[in-house]
Amino acid sequence: MININYYPPYVNPVGDRKNDKSMKWKEKHVDGRSINDIINNNNVMYRKTNNTGAFKDLSEPMQLRHVKFVAEKYGIDLEGIDIRIERDETLIGMGIFGSANPKYLKKGRIHLFPDAFQSEDELAKTIFHEKVHIEQFYNYGYDTVVNDRKKYENEARELEKSYFKYKGWSSK
């Protein structure tokens, strides 16, 4: 197992970085070697490409770049929407796929839970469904949507089914 001790530039574990002439706050080490040594020796560190641990059986990678790829592939515009991937293993198999919150950034935030990553189709449907909820919040107001949740949930499901049927993709 690789032991990584990394102190970002804005954190100084040894004192005040402006007055610390030793520059210890800039040190980055992996197994006793500096990051520069690793890069110079062509030992490249790679990102994970597959889910691990409790998430290893999910077919879709729980990664933001993959979420953006799927959204683009299915024609779902996420501009201005913040995406959060919730990696809580206690939620696996509970049938909770996503949630939308309009109170973040310009257009809101979509939270994606592990069950959304069961298949590409499920991930695309979840992204679209939660985007519909964000649009509902902006069109009708937060209180209206929350107070008549069943109505707006049904509307989101119907729009999801219609969109995927129109595009010729499956939608259960």
Buried (B, 14 or more C-beta within 10 A) or exposed (E): EEEEEEBEEEEBEEEEBEEEEEEEBEBBBBEEEEBEEBEEEEEEEEEEEEBEEBBEEBEBBBBEEBBBBBBEEBEBEBEEBBBBBBBEEEBBEEEBBBBBBBEBEEBBBBBBBBBBBBEBBBBBBBBBBBBBBBBBBEEBEEEEBEEEEEEBBEBBBEBBBEBBEEEEBEBE
